[in-house]
Amino acid sequence: MTSDSGARAPWWGPVATHAASPVAGAVAECDILASRLPFTWRWPVGRNGLWVLMVTAAAFCLPSSVTAQMPSLQESQVTDIETMKDKFIGLAQAFDEAQYDWRPMDGVRSVRDVFGLIIAECHVFPTAWGHEPPAEAASGFGPELRRAGSLTRTEIISELDSAFDHLIGIVRGMDETERMTDSDYFGRPMKIHANIMISMGDMHEHLGQLIAYARTNHVVPPWSR
């Protein structure tokens, strides 16, 4: 390929495309870049290897208007918590009162215990990030776990709603400086943004636990009907 002056453009030089869409334009640019690769680069990698190079190049060729649409880690975490809220509340409503005391075996948390644990975690996890629990929460993880675990079905459904709103508001309201602040997760030092991620992983584990409890009791999770 030559420039307007007649000189051959280097293979890494700029290219211009006039595609109908940003993605199509990016693909066209990558096709041109691939054609400019020196021959000695093309032969050793073979056809499949060249496609890998082209796909990798495509990631760098995508215009900023496309990559700017990607949500931030913070936004993704908020969305994840909002989804968990809907699922926990949906399951809490799907179990009847009698099923709340069901447990798979002695020494294992009951349905009520798991819901109580989630309420306690929504209230207590943010204390490791420098935020106070709501007024209705007991002081400390153990006391709050016992308080939440003694609630009725109706009270649990209501507190799941407010507890998750408390958690969502805190995660959404953080600025980047706060998210990069040091924190502690049960003795493990880490930045707050990582603490949030691990805390949410724990809550997902208990969501899976409740789904297993539901299926065992012939309760269909609302979102899978």
C-alpha positions as CSV (number, residue, x, y, z in Angstrom):
1,M,0.0,0.0,0.0
2,T,1.3,3.4,-0.9
3,S,0.6,6.9,0.6
4,D,-0.5,9.9,-1.4
5,S,3.2,10.8,-1.9
6,G,3.8,7.4,-3.6
7,A,5.9,6.0,-0.7
8,R,4.9,2.6,0.6
9,A,3.2,2.9,4.1
10,P,4.7,0.7,6.8
11,W,2.6,-2.3,7.9
12,W,2.0,-0.7,11.3
13,G,0.9,2.6,9.7
14,P,-2.5,4.2,10.0
15,V,-5.4,3.0,7.9
16,A,-8.7,4.6,6.9
17,T,-12.0,2.8,6.5
18,H,-15.5,4.0,5.8
19,A,-17.6,1.1,7.2
20,A,-21.2,1.4,8.0
21,S,-20.6,0.5,11.7
22,P,-17.8,0.9,14.2
23,V,-17.4,-2.9,14.5
24,A,-17.3,-3.4,10.8
25,G,-14.8,-0.6,10.5
26,A,-12.6,-2.3,13.1
27,V,-12.7,-5.6,11.3
28,A,-11.8,-3.9,8.0
29,E,-8.9,-2.2,9.6
30,C,-7.7,-5.5,11.0
31,D,-7.9,-7.1,7.6
32,I,-5.7,-4.4,6.2
33,L,-3.3,-4.8,9.1
34,A,-3.1,-8.5,8.6
35,S,-2.3,-8.0,4.9
36,R,0.6,-5.7,5.9
37,L,2.3,-8.3,8.1
38,P,5.7,-9.2,6.8
39,F,5.7,-12.5,4.9
40,T,8.2,-14.0,7.3
41,W,5.7,-13.3,10.2
42,R,2.8,-15.0,8.3
43,W,4.4,-18.3,7.4
44,P,5.5,-19.6,10.9
45,V,2.1,-19.0,12.5
46,G,0.0,-20.7,9.8
47,R,-3.6,-20.0,9.0
48,N,-5.0,-20.5,12.5
49,G,-2.2,-18.5,14.1
50,L,-2.9,-15.6,11.7
51,W,-6.5,-15.6,12.7
52,V,-5.5,-15.4,16.4
53,L,-3.3,-12.4,15.5
54,M,-6.2,-10.8,13.7
55,V,-8.7,-11.3,16.6
56,T,-6.1,-9.9,19.0
57,A,-5.6,-7.0,16.7
58,A,-9.4,-6.4,16.6
59,A,-9.5,-5.8,20.3
60,F,-7.0,-2.9,19.8
61,C,-8.7,-1.7,16.7
62,L,-12.2,-1.3,18.3
63,P,-12.9,2.4,18.5
64,S,-13.4,4.1,21.9
65,S,-17.1,4.5,21.2
66,V,-17.5,0.7,21.5
67,T,-15.2,0.1,24.5
68,A,-16.8,3.1,26.3
69,Q,-20.0,1.1,26.5
70,M,-18.5,-1.5,28.8
71,P,-19.7,-1.1,32.4
72,S,-17.1,-0.4,35.1
73,L,-16.3,-3.0,37.8
74,Q,-18.3,-0.9,40.3
75,E,-21.3,-0.8,38.0
76,S,-21.1,-4.6,37.4
77,Q,-20.9,-5.2,41.2
78,V,-24.0,-3.1,41.8
79,T,-25.9,-4.9,39.0
80,D,-24.8,-8.3,40.5
81,I,-26.1,-7.3,43.9
82,E,-29.4,-6.1,42.5
83,T,-29.8,-9.5,40.7
84,M,-29.1,-11.4,43.9
85,K,-31.6,-9.2,45.8
86,D,-34.4,-10.2,43.3
87,K,-33.4,-13.9,43.6
88,F,-33.2,-14.1,47.3
89,I,-36.5,-12.3,47.8
90,G,-38.1,-14.5,45.1
91,L,-36.9,-17.7,47.0
92,A,-38.0,-16.2,50.3
93,Q,-41.5,-15.8,48.9
94,A,-41.5,-19.2,47.2
95,F,-40.9,-21.2,50.5
96,D,-43.9,-21.5,52.7
97,E,-43.7,-20.9,56.5
98,A,-43.4,-24.6,57.3
99,Q,-40.5,-25.1,55.0
100,Y,-38.5,-22.3,56.6
101,D,-37.4,-24.7,59.4
102,W,-36.3,-27.5,57.0
103,R,-32.7,-28.5,57.0
104,P,-30.9,-31.3,55.0
105,M,-29.5,-32.8,58.2
106,D,-28.7,-32.0,61.8
107,G,-26.0,-29.4,62.3
108,V,-26.7,-27.7,59.0
109,R,-28.4,-24.3,58.5
110,S,-32.1,-24.4,57.9
111,V,-33.8,-22.3,55.2
112,R,-34.6,-19.6,57.8
113,D,-30.9,-19.7,59.0
114,V,-29.6,-19.1,55.5
115,F,-31.9,-16.1,54.9
116,G,-30.9,-14.8,58.3
117,L,-27.3,-15.1,57.3
118,I,-27.8,-13.1,54.1
119,I,-29.5,-10.3,56.0
120,A,-26.7,-10.3,58.5
121,E,-24.1,-10.2,55.8
122,C,-25.8,-7.3,54.0
123,H,-25.6,-5.4,57.3
124,V,-22.2,-6.4,58.6
125,F,-20.0,-6.8,55.5
126,P,-20.0,-3.0,54.9
127,T,-18.7,-2.4,58.4
128,A,-15.3,-3.7,57.1
129,W,-15.5,-1.0,54.5
130,G,-16.0,1.8,57.0
131,H,-19.8,2.0,57.0
132,E,-22.2,1.7,59.9
133,P,-25.0,-1.0,59.9
134,P,-28.6,0.2,59.9
135,A,-30.3,1.0,63.2
136,E,-32.3,-2.3,63.3
137,A,-29.2,-4.4,63.1
138,A,-27.6,-5.9,66.3
139,S,-24.0,-5.0,67.1
140,G,-21.5,-7.5,65.8
141,F,-21.9,-10.4,63.4
142,G,-22.9,-13.1,66.0
143,P,-25.7,-11.1,67.6
144,E,-27.0,-9.9,64.2
145,L,-26.9,-13.5,62.9
146,R,-29.0,-14.6,65.9
147,R,-31.4,-11.7,65.5
148,A,-32.0,-12.2,61.8
149,G,-32.2,-16.0,62.2
150,S,-35.2,-15.6,64.6
151,L,-37.4,-13.5,62.2
152,T,-40.6,-14.8,60.7
153,R,-41.1,-15.5,57.0
154,T,-42.9,-12.1,56.5
155,E,-40.2,-10.3,58.5
156,I,-37.4,-12.0,56.5
157,I,-38.9,-11.0,53.2
158,S,-39.2,-7.4,54.4
159,E,-35.7,-7.2,55.8
160,L,-34.1,-8.8,52.7
161,D,-35.5,-5.9,50.7
162,S,-34.2,-3.2,53.1
163,A,-30.9,-5.0,53.8
164,F,-30.0,-5.3,50.1
165,D,-31.0,-1.7,49.6
166,H,-28.5,-0.8,52.3
167,L,-25.7,-2.8,50.7
168,I,-26.5,-1.5,47.2
169,G,-26.5,2.1,48.3
170,I,-23.1,1.7,49.9
171,V,-21.4,0.0,46.9
172,R,-23.0,2.4,44.4
173,G,-22.1,5.5,46.4
174,M,-18.3,4.8,46.7
175,D,-15.8,6.8,44.8
176,E,-12.6,5.3,43.4
177,T,-10.5,6.6,46.3
178,E,-12.7,4.8,48.8
179,R,-12.7,1.6,46.7
180,M,-8.9,1.6,46.8
181,T,-8.7,1.9,50.6
182,D,-7.3,-0.9,52.7
183,S,-9.8,-3.2,54.4
184,D,-10.0,-6.6,56.1
185,Y,-12.0,-9.7,55.2
186,F,-12.0,-12.0,58.3
187,G,-8.3,-11.4,58.9
188,R,-7.3,-11.1,55.2
189,P,-6.1,-7.6,54.2
190,M,-7.2,-6.4,50.8
191,K,-8.5,-3.3,49.0
192,I,-12.2,-2.6,49.5
193,H,-13.1,-3.3,45.8
194,A,-11.6,-6.8,46.3
195,N,-13.4,-7.2,49.6
196,I,-16.7,-6.4,47.9
197,M,-15.9,-9.1,45.2
198,I,-15.1,-11.8,47.8
199,S,-18.1,-10.8,49.9
200,M,-20.4,-11.2,46.9
201,G,-18.9,-14.5,46.1
202,D,-19.8,-15.7,49.6
203,M,-23.4,-14.6,49.1
204,H,-23.6,-16.3,45.7
205,E,-22.5,-19.5,47.4
206,H,-25.5,-19.2,49.8
207,L,-27.8,-18.4,46.9
208,G,-26.8,-21.8,45.4
209,Q,-27.4,-23.4,48.8
210,L,-30.9,-22.1,48.9
211,I,-31.6,-23.2,45.3
212,A,-30.6,-26.7,46.3
213,Y,-32.9,-26.5,49.4
214,A,-35.7,-25.3,47.1
215,R,-35.3,-28.1,44.5
216,T,-35.1,-30.7,47.3
217,N,-38.4,-29.4,48.6
218,H,-40.0,-29.2,45.1
219,V,-39.9,-25.4,45.2
220,V,-39.3,-23.9,41.8
221,P,-37.2,-20.8,41.8
222,P,-39.4,-18.0,40.4
223,W,-36.9,-16.9,37.7
224,S,-36.8,-20.4,36.2
225,R,-40.5,-21.0,35.8
